[in-house]
């Protein structure tokens, strides 16, 4: 067998091809036949029709027709880069995940930043939350942290997510976006008051980050960290920008190019100004989670609630650094796929219902958008120190199809196994209860954090700017009734907000939400029973309202996770 020339190996290495220059390559068809010129075609005579036998042209055009994969339904516009995660303060006393094990340990990462609601061609400087997703390529498999730049979100009931995202898209009749017609946006919000905290953050000064380098990331969801003794704690993950926080005003954002964030990130890395974030965690025990609800009405499974940092301080763990731009945006950023169900041993999901739904939804979207074998693409493939084996075979574009190894659990030549490191019965077997139909209810505690934001965090200038932004956005809403309802929701946060909005919009809002019925949530403020149930659906066979509103109350867990006194000692190297 002859030796192929250098660079001509039929089984080309991905990294070798990724780093090859133009002068290292010969122009060919897709099947490797060299061609003298890319513009030549075959035709009948100098002025006749084209020939179907011209494979070069057919090959070119047919691939061109298929160059696009479906854009993401959510987070379509994005930027990203590669780098590393380095441990500065090990977390091995709390979590047995290898990635947290030793000081100085490094793990390769890729991060994708994005806007949420817009299409792939929209502006990086839109007033919109930002996605902040990190792929950690650990020695125990990939860990995907699918985060945002805000600690809360618009919803806590998983079935609302597609509905909410549809309100961020074009109107089905007019085909207009929210920039020209905000009716469906405010219609949704005015019927789902639990969104108010996120609305105030979005419409406040932090609603438009200055690019991607100057914003924080928040896991948002509650996870479980399990240690080597099998004990576990609830955790929240924070990524703090080491560049500091910078934001844009409406006028500044309007002056930026659509790809401002991408340009800023790419050029900073090319200059050697590598952006970094400090990775920190909040932790609490099962009993503390129960007590937090009983005493303060803060629900650790609620994506609209935040954990008080004075009670649950941040503990620094490490640094995320981006030091390498993508060589090919499509291959490395557009095709990268994040899945919150990708969790290495020691990191487990909690009962957070929105997280639970995302565990299914994300990989389902990737299999549709990229293909069933999307994890074989180099940017998505794990980098484990062992050869991977499973019984997922075939499908479109199967590349690593596991050779001649058995496609079932063979007794003749079985694959190798590792011992279990996490007692899942202990970690997930603590919930007790019956199957229930559940929809959350709006209650007084849902307005505590937004009220603190308005009264204690915003200064006078920030308050004025938020009112101006909201009033401007409401100006394209076609229905006054929607604005009246939304002002009533703001009034539950602060009468000051409602009064200012009434003056700014010229619309008198309702005095509060006690006399309103919502189509999206149960109304715990309702004076009339007929207004309590979402959509007025008062059924004789039961109302989908729970006394605990989905929170872990006393008795939720059979026993404690880690003793609170022991956990306190684990917080000594706190975040500063």
Phi, psi and omega per residue, in radians:
X1 nan 2.223 -3.110
X2 -1.262 2.637 3.124
X3 -1.473 2.194 -3.133
X4 -1.180 2.635 3.131
X5 -1.108 2.799 -3.139
X6 -0.996 2.310 -3.134
X7 1.418 0.007 -3.082
X8 -1.920 0.237 3.121
X9 -1.021 2.258 -3.116
X10 -1.047 -0.543 3.132
X11 -1.778 1.328 -3.014
X12 -1.190 2.477 3.097
X13 -1.341 2.369 -3.084
X14 -1.057 -0.835 -3.091
X15 -1.152 -0.619 3.106
X16 -1.111 -0.738 3.136
X17 -1.215 -0.663 -3.128
X18 -1.078 -0.593 -3.057
X19 -1.734 0.014 -3.137
X20 -1.266 2.525 3.111
X21 -1.619 3.027 -3.135
X22 -1.030 -0.678 -3.077
X23 -1.297 -0.152 3.102
X24 -1.567 -0.055 -2.991
X25 -2.085 2.601 3.090
X26 -1.951 2.358 -3.120
X27 -1.237 2.221 -3.119
X28 -2.488 2.986 2.905
X29 -1.316 3.089 -3.097
X30 -1.155 -0.358 3.115
X31 -1.692 0.255 2.972
X32 1.525 0.193 3.124
X33 -1.467 2.104 3.140
X34 -1.086 2.482 3.138
X35 -2.216 2.522 -3.070
X36 -1.318 -0.478 -3.120
X37 -2.764 2.397 -3.080
X38 -1.304 -0.245 -3.060
X39 -1.705 -0.150 -3.077
X40 -1.291 2.513 3.067
X41 -2.330 2.857 3.073
X42 -1.809 2.343 3.126
X43 -2.559 2.927 3.115
X44 -1.482 1.796 -3.080
X45 1.213 -3.111 -3.069
X46 -1.291 -0.326 -3.069
X47 -2.320 0.365 -3.103
X48 -1.719 -3.116 -3.128
X49 -1.202 2.893 3.122
X50 -1.341 2.792 3.140
X51 -1.757 2.322 3.101
X52 -1.130 -0.394 -3.121
X53 -1.289 -0.131 -3.115
X54 -1.294 1.417 -3.085
X55 -1.048 -0.615 -3.137
X56 -0.988 -0.815 -3.138
X57 -1.228 -0.790 3.137
X58 -1.069 -0.733 3.125
X59 -1.060 -0.770 -3.118
X60 -1.128 -0.874 -3.046
X61 -1.245 -0.706 -3.088
X62 -1.171 -0.609 3.073
X63 -1.255 -0.680 3.114
X64 -1.018 -0.673 -3.140
X65 -1.147 -0.276 -3.068
X66 -2.086 0.358 -3.062
X67 -1.209 -0.453 -3.062
X68 -1.692 2.378 2.925
X69 -1.710 2.793 3.133
X70 -0.988 2.353 3.074
X71 -1.238 2.759 3.112
X72 -1.042 2.405 3.064
X73 -1.120 -0.677 3.070
X74 -2.110 2.559 3.122
X75 1.119 0.699 -3.073
X76 -1.176 -0.682 -3.093
X77 -1.646 2.113 -3.073
X78 -2.652 2.936 3.076
X79 -2.403 2.845 -3.139
X80 -2.935 3.029 3.137
X81 -2.864 3.068 -3.111
X82 -2.017 2.816 3.118
X83 -3.113 -2.487 -3.086
X84 -2.580 2.748 3.029
X85 -1.989 2.207 -3.098
X86 -2.130 2.288 -3.131
X87 -1.374 2.206 3.055
X88 -1.833 -0.538 3.129
X89 -2.461 1.770 -3.024
X90 -0.953 2.635 -3.120
X91 -2.029 0.351 -3.006
X92 -1.176 -0.284 3.078
X93 -1.299 -0.357 -3.088
X94 -1.895 -0.598 -3.015
X95 -2.395 2.255 -3.098
X96 -1.479 -0.002 3.117
X97 -0.976 2.279 -3.068
X98 -1.013 -0.545 -3.081
X99 -1.094 -0.411 -3.108
X100 -1.729 0.130 -2.852
X101 -1.225 -0.898 -2.965
X102 -2.247 2.537 3.055
X103 -1.065 2.324 -3.132
X104 1.571 -0.174 3.138
X105 -1.135 2.391 -3.136
X106 -2.070 2.646 -3.127
X107 -2.456 2.259 3.106
X108 -1.179 2.485 -3.115
X109 -2.377 2.798 2.878
X110 -2.294 2.468 3.120
X111 -2.160 2.388 3.006
X112 -2.102 2.173 3.043
X113 -1.761 2.688 -3.106
X114 -2.847 2.816 2.828
X115 -1.459 3.041 -3.030
X116 -1.829 -1.021 -2.922
X117 -1.525 -0.454 -2.977
X118 -1.350 3.035 3.116
X119 -1.488 3.064 -3.040
X120 -1.165 -0.316 3.134
X121 -1.735 0.081 -3.084
X122 -1.343 3.036 -3.012
X123 -1.352 2.458 3.009
X124 -1.160 -0.279 -3.067
X125 -1.871 0.471 3.077
X126 -1.230 2.651 3.012
X127 -1.366 1.727 -2.967
X128 -2.874 2.593 2.981
X129 -1.044 2.831 3.114
X130 -2.036 2.360 2.977
X131 -1.348 2.584 -3.090
X132 -2.547 1.451 -3.028
X133 -1.857 2.372 -3.067
X134 -2.168 2.242 3.025
X135 -1.818 1.904 3.076
X136 -1.606 2.085 3.128
X137 -1.638 1.426 -3.040
X138 -1.439 2.944 3.126
X139 -1.302 -0.131 3.116
X140 -1.960 0.375 -3.130
X141 1.884 2.937 -3.109
X142 -1.273 2.429 2.994
X143 -2.063 2.130 3.131
X144 -1.895 2.050 3.046
X145 -1.744 1.931 -3.074
X146 -1.792 1.689 -2.959
X147 -2.038 3.063 3.035
X148 -2.249 3.061 3.120
X149 -1.601 0.108 3.071
X150 -2.173 2.560 -3.075
X151 -1.335 -0.203 -3.133
X152 -2.243 3.073 3.089
X153 -2.408 -3.113 -3.046
X154 -1.356 -0.216 -2.980
X155 -2.594 2.877 3.088
X156 -2.377 -0.058 3.075
X157 -1.837 2.067 -2.957
X158 -1.064 -0.577 -3.100
X159 -1.222 -0.195 3.117
X160 -1.376 -0.316 -2.970
X161 -1.027 -0.897 3.114
X162 -1.040 -0.643 3.137
X163 -1.102 -0.820 -3.132
X164 -1.079 -0.800 -3.110
X165 -1.094 -0.610 3.086
X166 -1.066 -0.537 3.112
X167 -1.276 -0.245 3.102
X168 -1.585 -0.122 -3.095
X169 -1.718 -3.027 -3.100
X170 -1.267 2.536 3.089
X171 -1.090 2.326 -3.065
X172 -1.128 -0.389 3.141
X173 -1.678 -0.921 -3.075
X174 -1.465 -0.348 -3.073
X175 1.093 0.442 3.105
X176 -1.642 2.605 3.042
X177 -1.517 3.093 3.136
X178 -1.121 -0.288 3.108
X179 -1.145 -0.541 -3.133
X180 -1.857 -0.381 -3.104
X181 -2.614 1.803 -3.071
X182 -1.670 0.222 -3.016
X183 -1.021 -0.891 -3.062
X184 -1.205 -0.514 3.085
X185 -1.083 -0.933 -3.101
X186 -1.292 -0.466 3.077
X187 -1.085 -0.786 3.101
X188 -1.102 -0.872 -3.073
X189 -1.083 -0.656 -3.091
X190 -1.277 -0.118 3.069
X191 -1.983 0.034 3.132
X192 -2.404 1.331 -2.975
X193 -1.115 -0.316 3.127
X194 -1.111 -0.204 3.128
X195 -1.322 -0.139 -2.903
X196 -1.054 -0.652 -3.129
X197 -1.101 -0.825 3.125
X198 -1.151 -0.634 3.119
X199 -1.055 -0.751 -3.123
X200 -1.188 -0.634 3.059
X201 -1.159 -0.778 -3.116
X202 -1.097 -0.730 -3.105
X203 -1.506 -0.085 3.102
X204 -1.527 -2.973 -3.055
X205 -1.098 -0.475 -3.125
X206 -1.532 0.158 -3.102
X207 -1.225 -0.379 3.112
X208 -2.254 1.661 3.087
X209 -1.107 2.601 3.073
X210 -1.441 1.520 -3.053
X211 1.283 -2.795 -3.095
X212 -1.860 -0.280 -3.059
X213 -1.349 -0.411 -2.998
X214 -1.902 0.788 3.081
X215 -2.486 2.694 3.091
X216 -1.511 2.933 2.992
X217 -2.177 2.554 -3.127
X218 -2.373 2.247 3.078
X219 -1.060 -0.558 3.089
X220 1.315 -0.945 -3.135
X221 -1.381 2.741 3.027
X222 -1.591 2.246 3.059
X223 -1.987 3.047 3.025
X224 -2.004 2.293 2.978
X225 -1.806 2.271 -3.098
X226 -2.016 2.294 -3.140
X227 -1.701 -3.132 -3.032
X228 -1.161 -0.323 3.107
X229 -1.531 -0.033 -3.133
X230 1.529 0.019 3.093
X231 -1.440 2.647 -3.089
X232 -2.407 2.775 3.062
X233 -2.358 2.710 2.939
X234 -1.329 2.584 -3.091
X235 -2.495 2.643 2.987
X236 -2.219 2.378 -3.064
X237 -1.845 2.347 3.116
X238 -2.167 2.421 3.063
X239 -2.102 1.862 -3.033
X240 -1.694 2.152 -3.103
X241 -1.133 2.171 3.077
X242 -1.360 -0.163 3.084
X243 -1.512 -0.131 -3.052
X244 1.509 2.971 -3.131
X245 -1.665 2.236 3.018
X246 -2.316 2.456 -3.134
X247 -2.297 2.955 3.122
X248 -2.019 2.514 2.980
X249 -1.370 2.977 3.108
X250 -1.013 -0.751 -3.120
X251 -1.178 -0.718 3.116
X252 -1.115 -0.738 -3.138
X253 -1.100 -0.685 -3.127
X254 -1.125 -0.416 -3.103
X255 -1.524 -0.135 -3.081
X256 -1.517 2.670 3.072
X257 -1.233 2.764 -3.126
X258 -1.010 -0.525 -3.087
X259 -1.828 0.518 -3.078
X260 -0.984 -0.792 -3.103
X261 -1.137 -0.737 3.105
X262 -1.089 -0.797 -3.133
X263 -1.094 -0.783 -3.116
X264 -1.086 -0.785 -3.132
X265 -1.154 -0.848 -3.078
X266 -1.081 -0.837 -3.070
X267 -1.222 -0.574 3.088
X268 -1.101 -0.756 3.137
X269 -1.169 -0.699 3.113
X270 -1.101 -0.552 3.108
X271 -1.368 -0.126 -3.086
X272 1.509 0.182 3.080
X273 -1.613 1.402 -2.995
X274 -1.336 2.058 3.136
X275 -1.235 2.586 -3.123
X276 -2.486 2.774 3.119
X277 -2.389 2.489 3.071
X278 -1.553 2.181 -3.133
X279 -1.558 2.143 -3.126
X280 -2.434 2.768 -3.115
X281 -2.322 2.595 2.875
X282 -1.803 2.578 -3.126
X283 -2.429 2.615 2.990
X284 -2.673 2.706 3.135
X285 -1.449 2.978 3.090
X286 -1.055 -0.751 -3.133
X287 -1.151 -0.698 3.096
X288 -1.088 -0.640 3.109
X289 -1.133 -0.711 3.093
X290 -1.134 -0.793 -3.133
X291 -1.134 -0.611 -3.118
X292 -1.095 -0.639 3.084
X293 -1.303 -0.802 -3.084
X294 -1.066 -0.668 -3.016
X295 -1.728 -0.564 -3.038
X296 -2.165 -0.041 3.125
X297 1.007 0.660 3.020
X298 -1.853 2.172 -3.031
X299 -1.817 2.036 -3.092
X300 -1.248 -0.209 3.101
X301 -1.718 0.160 -3.042
X302 -1.860 2.020 -3.083
X303 -1.239 -0.102 3.081
X304 -1.738 -0.022 3.129
X305 -1.856 2.716 3.081
X306 -2.126 2.691 3.095
X307 -1.544 2.260 3.106
X308 -1.104 2.178 -3.080
X309 -1.291 -0.375 3.066
X310 -1.185 -0.629 3.107
X311 -1.431 -0.613 -3.075
X312 -2.239 1.416 -3.007
X313 -1.181 2.706 3.094
X314 -1.280 2.369 3.043
X315 -1.960 2.108 -3.134
X316 -1.206 2.446 3.136
X317 -2.134 -0.765 -3.075
X318 -3.005 -2.899 -3.103
X319 -2.232 2.399 2.968
X320 -1.792 2.244 -3.118
X321 -2.263 2.317 3.042
X322 -1.831 2.041 -3.073
X323 -2.296 0.199 -3.122
X324 -2.555 2.164 3.045
X325 -1.386 2.755 3.050
X326 -1.157 2.465 3.016
X327 -1.397 -0.531 -3.136
X328 -2.444 1.932 -3.021
X329 -1.018 -0.792 -3.083
X330 -1.091 -0.841 -3.065
X331 -1.159 -0.601 -2.950
X332 -1.886 -0.344 -3.114
X333 -2.080 -0.817 -3.136
X334 -1.196 -0.639 -3.107
X335 -1.556 -0.136 3.125
X336 -1.163 2.465 -3.037
X337 -2.344 2.189 -3.097
X338 -1.888 2.476 -3.067
X339 -2.441 1.974 -3.126
X340 -1.116 -0.198 3.050
X341 -1.421 -0.144 3.081
X342 -1.393 1.655 -3.052
X343 -2.278 2.200 3.093
X344 -1.335 2.897 3.107
X345 -0.960 2.295 -3.137
X346 1.878 -0.262 3.079
X347 -2.123 2.131 -3.054
X348 -2.311 2.683 3.085
X349 -1.289 2.698 3.032
X350 -1.702 -2.995 3.113
X351 -1.453 0.160 3.081
X352 -0.923 2.024 -3.017
X353 -1.154 -0.572 3.115
X354 -1.235 -0.688 3.046
X355 -1.064 -0.786 -3.118
X356 -1.011 -0.706 -3.141
X357 -1.232 -0.585 -3.141
X358 -1.222 -0.474 3.103
X359 -1.013 -0.552 3.079
X360 -1.567 -0.800 -2.922
X361 -1.126 -0.714 -3.053
X362 -1.125 -0.950 3.134
X363 -1.138 -0.513 3.084
X364 -1.098 -0.716 3.105
X365 -1.136 -0.690 -3.118
X366 -1.153 -0.698 -3.131
X367 -1.128 -0.557 3.076
X368 -1.340 -0.811 -2.969
X369 -1.339 -0.773 -3.050
X370 -1.820 -0.660 -3.133
X371 2.335 2.767 -3.045
X372 -1.085 -0.475 3.133
X373 -1.767 0.575 -3.088
X374 -1.044 -0.434 -3.113
X375 -1.403 -0.062 3.032
X376 -1.515 -0.255 3.068
X377 -1.096 2.449 -3.054
X378 -0.915 -0.680 -3.082
X379 -1.230 -0.391 -3.134
X380 -1.775 -0.245 -3.019
X381 -1.240 2.420 3.043
X382 -1.131 2.762 3.094
X383 -2.171 1.122 -3.100
X384 -1.445 2.681 3.116
X385 -1.368 0.050 3.119
X386 -2.162 2.793 3.077
X387 -1.352 2.228 -3.125
X388 -1.369 2.564 3.047
X389 -2.535 2.430 2.987
X390 -2.741 -2.949 -3.089
X391 -2.066 0.529 3.006
X392 -1.616 1.931 -3.028
X393 -2.200 2.768 2.952
X394 1.110 -2.580 -3.034
X395 1.435 2.988 -3.109
X396 -1.091 2.386 3.043
X397 1.013 0.691 3.050
X398 -1.262 2.088 -3.120
X399 -1.881 -1.038 3.033
X400 -1.527 1.553 -3.041
X401 -1.795 0.294 2.955
X402 1.209 0.506 2.953
X403 0.943 -2.411 -3.104
X404 -1.675 0.161 -3.138
X405 -1.120 2.611 -3.059
X406 -1.025 2.468 3.115
X407 -1.561 0.319 3.111
X408 -2.589 3.041 3.130
X409 -1.355 1.734 -3.030
X410 -1.454 2.489 3.013
X411 -1.622 -0.221 -3.132
X412 -1.417 -0.827 -3.138
X413 -2.490 1.302 -3.058
X414 -1.259 2.668 3.011
X415 -1.211 2.935 -3.125
X416 -1.522 2.683 -3.137
X417 -2.263 2.715 3.027
X418 -1.941 2.634 3.119
X419 -1.158 2.598 3.087
X420 -1.093 2.372 3.138
X421 -1.915 -0.252 -3.137
X422 -2.200 2.253 3.070
X423 -1.440 1.644 -3.072
X424 -1.164 -0.471 3.092
X425 -1.104 -0.691 3.135
X426 -1.313 -0.666 -3.077
X427 -1.266 -0.674 -3.047
X428 -2.011 0.003 -3.072
X429 -1.605 0.267 -3.026
X430 -1.611 -0.090 -3.109
X431 -1.597 2.361 3.124
X432 -2.241 2.409 3.141
X433 2.832 3.014 3.107
X434 -1.664 2.839 3.013
X435 -1.209 2.313 -3.085
X436 -2.362 2.757 2.940
X437 -1.623 2.253 -2.954
X438 -2.345 2.356 2.927
X439 -2.521 2.329 -3.033
X440 -1.232 2.833 -3.109
X441 -2.125 2.416 3.086
X442 -1.342 2.294 -3.057
X443 -2.440 2.919 -3.083
X444 -0.942 -0.625 -3.086
X445 -1.120 -0.349 -3.125
X446 -1.259 -0.190 -3.124
X447 -1.851 -0.010 -3.090
X448 -1.184 -0.918 -3.124
X449 -1.131 -0.749 3.073
X450 -1.064 -0.636 3.126
X451 -1.155 -0.703 3.084
X452 -1.097 -0.703 3.115
X453 -1.038 -0.780 -3.116
X454 -1.234 -0.774 -2.992
X455 -1.536 -0.554 -2.998
X456 -1.949 -0.457 -3.057
X457 -1.724 -0.870 3.130
X458 -1.235 2.424 2.963
X459 -1.620 -3.114 -3.069
X460 -1.036 -0.727 -3.138
X461 -1.127 -0.722 3.134
X462 -1.124 -0.656 3.124
X463 -1.134 -0.772 -3.130
X464 -1.105 -0.717 -3.127
X465 -1.176 -0.670 3.111
X466 -1.106 -0.764 3.125
X467 -1.074 -0.774 -3.133
X468 -1.107 -0.698 -3.141
X469 -1.160 -0.783 -3.132
X470 -1.132 -0.814 -3.123
X471 -1.067 -0.705 3.108
X472 -1.117 -0.715 -3.136
X473 -1.210 -0.649 3.129
X474 -1.214 -0.316 -3.059
X475 -1.108 -0.339 3.120
X476 -1.757 0.160 3.062
X477 -1.430 2.240 -3.017
X478 -1.434 -0.225 -3.044
X479 -2.067 2.034 3.137
X480 -1.121 -0.571 -3.137
X481 -1.002 -0.674 3.116
X482 -1.092 -0.775 -3.136
X483 -1.136 -0.688 3.120
X484 -1.070 -0.698 3.121
X485 -1.214 -0.720 -3.119
X486 -1.169 -0.662 3.075
X487 -1.092 -0.649 3.089
X488 -1.072 -0.662 3.107
X489 -1.170 -0.773 3.083
X490 -1.062 -0.574 -3.135
X491 -1.116 -0.523 3.081
X492 -1.211 -0.431 3.030
X493 -1.347 -0.930 -3.119
X494 -2.845 2.295 3.084
X495 -1.098 -0.464 3.125
X496 -1.068 -0.744 3.122
X497 -1.097 -0.825 -3.094
X498 -1.076 -0.768 -3.126
X499 -1.101 -0.751 3.128
X500 -1.129 -0.709 -3.139
X501 -1.188 -0.647 3.094
X502 -1.071 -0.708 3.117
X503 -1.189 -0.721 -3.075
X504 -1.262 -0.592 -3.083
X505 -1.706 -0.340 -3.059
X506 1.313 0.282 -3.124
X507 -2.060 2.251 3.132
X508 -1.467 2.068 -3.134
X509 -1.446 2.970 3.075
X510 -1.232 2.721 -3.070
X511 -1.208 -0.169 -3.133
X512 2.892 -2.977 -3.063
X513 -1.807 0.046 -3.065
X514 -1.111 -0.450 -3.122
X515 -1.799 0.163 -3.098
X516 -1.784 2.663 2.975
X517 -2.016 2.355 -3.130
X518 -1.857 2.506 3.093
X519 -1.493 -0.218 -3.058
X520 -1.873 -0.272 -3.069
X521 -2.616 2.691 3.014
X522 -1.264 2.550 -3.065
X523 -1.854 1.769 3.127
X524 -1.272 -0.148 3.117
X525 -1.575 -0.204 -2.946
X526 -1.026 2.272 3.066
X527 -1.420 -0.593 -3.142
X528 -1.740 2.274 -3.122
X529 -0.949 -0.585 -3.087
X530 -1.165 -0.292 -3.137
X531 -1.680 -0.107 -3.045
X532 -1.299 -0.825 -3.034
X533 -1.295 2.422 3.075
X534 -0.993 2.284 -3.133
X535 1.130 0.191 -3.135
X536 1.226 0.314 -3.092
X537 -1.445 1.344 3.112
X538 -1.548 1.845 -3.038
X539 -1.782 2.544 3.081
X540 -1.270 -0.293 -3.109
X541 -1.726 0.229 3.030
X542 2.196 2.630 3.116
X543 -1.940 2.357 -3.036
X544 -1.407 0.800 3.099
X545 -1.958 2.346 3.083
X546 -1.936 2.488 -3.138
X547 -0.991 -0.635 -3.090
X548 -1.553 -0.020 -3.136
X549 0.924 0.547 3.104
X550 1.547 0.062 -3.097
X551 -1.498 2.754 3.078
X552 -1.380 1.739 3.133
X553 -1.542 3.019 3.105
X554 -1.008 2.242 -3.097
X555 1.731 -0.164 3.092
X556 -1.084 -0.720 -3.114
X557 -1.812 2.432 3.131
X558 -1.171 -0.617 3.132
X559 -2.613 3.034 3.141
X560 -1.337 2.807 3.028
X561 -1.473 -1.665 3.035
X562 -1.731 2.486 3.105
X563 -1.030 2.341 3.121
X564 -0.948 -0.653 3.137
X565 -1.169 -0.609 3.108
X566 -1.230 -0.686 3.136
X567 -1.112 -0.660 3.129
X568 -0.986 -0.683 3.112
X569 -1.200 -0.353 3.127
X570 -1.431 -0.095 -3.086
X571 -1.791 0.223 -3.008
X572 -1.140 -0.587 -3.130
X573 -1.618 1.027 -3.038
X574 -1.115 2.932 -3.108
X575 -1.464 2.411 3.135
X576 -2.115 nan nan
